Amino acid sequence: MEKADFIKFNDEELYMICKQMGSPYDSLEQNIEFISKITKTNQICVTRGGHGAVLFNNGYLFENGGYMVKVIDTVGAGDSFLGTLIASICFPK
């Protein structure tokens, strides 16, 4: 993580890793900032399943609660989400 420009976690991973790294915080936002400080990574995404995602981008937090959709198959959903997010960050309109 210390060499990464961008880190992606799901919420369970974030809390588990932060605890192992000695984070004293309980909130998602505080733990994202904790990881950012320790790793010197300015871009962190945390997915929250059906509750959307949070993006930490250069000191700012952006949150989206997700969208209600009829789920048929989740295979590839996470990869598609992350690919679209990274492309949007690298190649903004």
Buried (B, 14 or more C-beta within 10 A) or exposed (E): EEEEEBBBBBBEEBBEBBEEEEBEBEEBEEBBBBBBEBBEBBBBBBBBEEEEBBBBEEEEBEEEEEEEEEEEEEEEEEEEBBEEBBEEBEEEE
